[in-house]
Structure formats: C-alpha cells, structure tokens
Amino acid sequence: MPDNNLFVTIRPAKRDDCPRILELVRELAIFEEAEDEVVVDPLHFTESGFGPNPVWWTYVAEVEGTIVGIALYYIRFSTWEGQKMYLEDIIITEEWRGKGIGNMLMEQLIQTAKEKGFVGMNWQVLNWNESAIKFYKKYNAEFDHEWVNCYINFY
C-alpha cells in the first residue's frame, strides 16, 4: 500500500524525462547484473517514444519533482486474442522501493489498458527476482512455464 506520508504524482512521461528514464533503465540493468547490455542510443530511445510514430509509452512516478519510478509499455498483438499491453519495465529506484509506488504504477497501467480496450497485459520477470514475483502475484498474475523466450539481436 502507498506510504501515506508521500505525495507521489503518476503522470505520462514527457520527452524531457528521457535522460532520467534511461538512468533508471541502467539502474535496473545493474540490479540484473547486465549493465553492459544497455546499448540503446539515447536519441533513438527518445525518438522511439516521442517521435512521429511512437512505439512505447511511459508513466513516471515523481516525488518532489524527481522521477523515482517508471512503467514503460508498448502494444503487443496476439493473432488469437488481439491487442495487449506489454509491460517492458517497471522500475522503482532502490531507495524508493517498498513505499507503494510500484502499486501506483501498476494500477495506472491496468486502468490505461482497460481504457484502451486491450484484452490483457503481458510481461516477463526473471525467475530469481523473488520480490518482483511476489509483487505480481498480488495482481493474480499467471506465470507461464511452457513458453521459451527466443530472440535475434542485430546490433
């Protein structure tokens, strides 16, 4: 539950937020012991969210003018079900974890997905990230043990 002593603002990200969003992305990569894997060019990142054809959207959690968390999503299409929200990252900076900010961001995402008529929401979580798994279980998330992640990198 949110800490009642905090005044947290959840709002859509703006172009000027991109440097701070990328700082949080790097913080997550450090947590996941994959810091060298953050290779996105900052201009490409910004244009992908705020250019003429955005492919991602983000909510930020702000405390006293400082962004302390983000939830970045894009639209995934299932040929069987239709449009779904794909949650790429939900990140709360370490010092602000455990204060209900993740819940606030998740609730905003769920509300947005419903308003946009998406049929659901998908995401991935590392199998060793017990705190994240516990967090998602509060939302009655289903965990798929059948599908294997596949990818090809072109960088």
RAHU-V443281 format. One record per run of one state. SS is the DSSP state (H for helix, E for strand, - for the rest). FROM is the first residue (numbers start at 1). LEN is the number of residues. If there is no record, write none. Layout:
SS FROM LEN
SS FROM LEN
This chain:
- 1 7
E 8 5
- 13 2
H 15 17
- 32 3
H 35 3
- 38 4
H 42 9
- 51 6
E 57 7
- 64 2
E 66 13
- 79 3
E 82 11
- 93 1
H 94 3
- 97 4
H 101 15
- 116 5
E 121 3
- 124 6
H 130 8
- 138 18
